[in-house]
Amino acid sequence: MTDAYLYEATRSAIGKEGGTLAETRSDELAAQVLDGLARRADIDPAEIEDVVMGCVTQVDEQGGNIGRMAPLIADWPVTTTGTTVNRMCGSSLQTVNFAAQSVMSGMHDLVVGAGVESMTRVPMGSDMGPVSEKLRDRFDIVQQGISAELIAEKWEIPRERLDRLALESHRRAVEAIDEGRFEREIHPVDVTSPEDENITFTVDEGPRRETNLETIGSLDPVFRDDGVITAATSSQISDGASATLIGHRDKAEQLGLKPRAKFRAMSVAGVDPTIMLTGPIPATRQALDKAGLELDDIDLFEVNEAFASVVWAWADELSDDPEALLERTNVNGGAMALGHPLGATGAKLLTTLLHEMERRDVRYGLVTLCIGFGQAVAAVLDRDV
């Protein structure tokens, strides 16, 4: 089995619900990011064999196999195929892993793993009907916010700790924006704003500069009257797209591409679908085991901030010093500040992880996301190429 290498990674800036990307179709947004990926790599898109695109709510503008539609809109050749994947919140990290696996197997030489979601234009859950009664007979099916509350209860995480993590997410995100850390990874997209202005969108809209612990602490719980999870300690509803270029070393050398990282390991994990969001714990353990690494070997982590309790429980379960672990986790902020455009988030996190690993000149990074109905996905990057 051959190694799979990461050659390029980019994303759009993330728009808040009803924000700058509200008038932009998902397929057209994804097309711009795909075009940006090829331009950054300076390759002919005809060299790309397949586009694997994550998208969760595959109806309306996001239906009809957006993984095929987007490259066609981008004016890529008809010979570049495309498919769409739904592993819910982990969709585009799964597409990245699928792309890497196809290269590792020797079946493909150059593949795109990507993702897109407009939660403004295609509401979350609009692809679902009633849950099967047979499923309900087996499991207590609850909404994810209740699962986040169950996690906080099980790991005895007080509200103040959750609020502080949310505040830190915004602080880190604002600092990253002000220092220009995201500029290398964001592909500027040309859009028409809700005010009918033609603009180039380049800066994430979610982070709140003026928020503070008092403001966050004043918010009411959203899922239980006596709960601890608020809007601030939940991920933001968002719009965005992301894309990565993954390939075989020999093919890439022919095209003049230089590897930036290789895939050391990847994993998926299943957990109880009621508490549902604890999957990053076993997924991290499995990925580390497959990579032959320990937790302390990893320099940087990206753990999707679906809810603050998810990240706290992950850190508390895996480390005797969870606060120290969180110091190297989501160092540029997470989904509570930057947003969570469902199908795009996994490849977005991987993109941020790669660029931050390069900025700090560190070797190992791990990314993982919790997933509805009790799953998780993870990947380990290694810059020793």
Number of C-alpha atoms within 10 A of each C-alpha: 8 11 17 26 27 26 22 24 33 29 34 27 27 29 29 25 20 17 17 23 27 21 17 20 17 27 25 21 25 32 26 23 30 32 19 22 24 22 12 14 17 12 15 12 22 13 17 22 15 24 28 28 34 37 34 29 24 23 17 11 16 23 18 13 18 28 28 20 20 26 26 19 16 19 12 19 14 11 13 17 18 21 16 25 23 19 20 21 27 31 32 37 32 31 31 31 25 18 27 29 21 20 23 19 13 13 9 19 23 25 27 28 28 37 41 37 31 35 25 21 19 21 13 17 12 11 13 10 7 5 9 9 9 8 10 11 9 8 13 12 18 14 14 21 20 19 25 27 22 18 22 23 14 11 15 11 18 12 19 13 14 26 25 16 25 28 25 21 26 26 21 18 28 21 17 16 16 10 10 11 17 23 15 12 20 24 26 19 21 15 21 17 18 14 9 9 10 11 13 14 21 18 17 21 18 24 25 15 13 8 14 16 14 9 12 19 17 9 15 16 18 17 18 13 9 10 18 25 26 23 16 25 29 24 22 24 22 27 33 30 36 37 36 30 24 31 28 23 23 11 14 19 11 8 14 12 17 15 20 18 24 22 23 23 21 28 22 21 21 19 20 14 20 18 24 25 32 28 28 31 24 22 26 28 18 20 25 23 15 14 17 11 16 11 15 9 12 19 17 26 24 25 25 29 28 26 31 30 32 28 27 22 23 22 21 18 15 15 15 10 11 16 13 11 21 21 11 15 23 24 21 24 27 29 29 28 29 27 28 31 32 31 36 33 33 34 32 31 26 28 23 24 25 27 20 19 21 14 10 10 11 16 18 22 26 27 28 28 32 30 27 19 22 20 25 30 30 31 26 25 26 22 20 12 14
